[in-house]
Amino acid sequence: TKLKSAVQLQDLLDATRMLVPRTRPGRESDSDPKDLEHAEKLRQVKAVIEEVL
């Protein structure tokens, strides 16, 4: 069902968030390609979830 897949996607989002390294204040994380890649993946996951909901 749609609700079940939405719950699974929310779990996926939570899991993805845990994979993203916490950016520490003062760190130049914006210029770090890995951090940018993580941010882009998070945006994609979020977009998918919003489509389903």
Backbone hydrogen bonds in HBPLUS format (Angstrom, degrees):
<---DONOR---> <-ACCEPTOR-->    atom                        ^
c    i                          cat <-CA-CA->   ^        H-A-AA   ^      H-
h    n   atom  resd res      DA  || num        DHA   H-A  angle D-A-AA Bond
n    s   type  num  typ     dist DA aas  dist angle  dist       angle   num
A0005-SER N   A0001-THR O   3.21 MM   4  6.48 163.6  2.24 149.1 152.9     1
A0006-ALA N   A0002-LYS O   2.97 MM   4  6.19 146.3  2.09 144.8 154.7     2
A0007-VAL N   A0003-LEU O   2.99 MM   4  6.32 152.2  2.07 150.4 157.3     3
A0008-GLN N   A0004-LYS O   2.99 MM   4  6.31 157.3  2.04 148.5 154.9     4
A0009-LEU N   A0005-SER O   2.86 MM   4  6.06 150.4  1.95 142.7 150.9     5
A0010-GLN N   A0006-ALA O   2.92 MM   4  6.17 147.9  2.03 142.6 151.4     6
A0011-ASP N   A0007-VAL O   2.99 MM   4  6.31 155.3  2.05 148.0 154.3     7
A0012-LEU N   A0008-GLN O   2.92 MM   4  6.20 151.4  2.00 141.7 150.2     8
A0013-LEU N   A0009-LEU O   2.82 MM   4  6.11 152.4  1.89 146.7 154.1     9
A0014-ASP N   A0010-GLN O   2.94 MM   4  6.22 161.5  1.97 150.6 155.0    10
A0015-ALA N   A0011-ASP O   2.91 MM   4  6.16 159.7  1.95 149.7 155.4    11
A0016-THR N   A0012-LEU O   2.80 MM   4  6.02 154.0  1.87 147.4 155.2    12
A0017-ARG N   A0013-LEU O   2.85 MM   4  6.09 156.3  1.90 151.6 157.8    13
A0018-MET N   A0014-ASP O   3.16 MM   4  6.45 146.0  2.28 142.0 150.3    14
A0019-LEU N   A0016-THR O   2.99 MM   3  5.14 132.0  2.23  99.1 112.5    15
A0020-VAL N   A0017-ARG O   3.19 MM   3  5.29 135.7  2.40  96.6 108.3    16
A0027-ARG N   A0024-ARG O   3.08 MM   3  5.66 157.3  2.13 137.7 140.1    17
A0029-SER N   A0027-ARG O   2.84 MM   2  5.44 136.3  2.03 103.5  90.7    18
A0032-ASP N   A0029-SER O   2.99 MM   3  5.08 156.2  2.04 105.4 113.1    19
A0035-ASP N   A0032-ASP O   3.04 MM   3  5.44 119.5  2.42 108.8 122.7    20
A0036-LEU N   A0032-ASP O   3.11 MM   4  6.45 158.3  2.15 154.8 161.6    21
A0037-GLU N   A0033-PRO O   2.88 MM   4  6.07 152.1  1.95 146.9 154.7    22
A0038-HIS N   A0034-LYS O   2.96 MM   4  6.24 156.7  2.01 147.8 153.5    23
A0039-ALA N   A0035-ASP O   2.94 MM   4  6.18 160.5  1.97 149.1 154.3    24
A0040-GLU N   A0036-LEU O   2.95 MM   4  6.17 153.7  2.02 145.9 152.9    25
A0041-LYS N   A0037-GLU O   2.97 MM   4  6.25 157.6  2.02 149.6 155.5    26
A0042-LEU N   A0038-HIS O   2.92 MM   4  6.18 158.1  1.97 152.2 158.2    27
A0043-ARG N   A0039-ALA O   2.99 MM   4  6.26 153.4  2.07 144.3 151.4    28
A0044-GLN N   A0040-GLU O   3.02 MM   4  6.33 154.2  2.09 147.8 154.5    29
A0045-VAL N   A0041-LYS O   2.95 MM   4  6.22 163.0  1.98 154.0 158.1    30
A0046-LYS N   A0042-LEU O   2.91 MM   4  6.06 161.6  1.94 150.0 155.4    31
A0047-ALA N   A0043-ARG O   2.93 MM   4  6.12 152.5  2.01 144.8 152.2    32
A0048-VAL N   A0044-GLN O   3.06 MM   4  6.35 155.4  2.12 148.8 154.6    33
A0049-ILE N   A0045-VAL O   3.01 MM   4  6.30 161.5  2.04 151.9 156.8    34
A0050-GLU N   A0046-LYS O   2.93 MM   4  6.17 160.4  1.97 151.3 156.5    35
A0051-GLU N   A0047-ALA O   3.04 MM   4  6.26 144.9  2.17 141.9 151.1    36
A0052-VAL N   A0048-VAL O   3.12 MM   4  6.43 154.4  2.18 149.0 155.2    37
A0053-LEU N   A0049-ILE O   2.94 MM   4  6.20 164.1  1.97 156.5 160.8    38
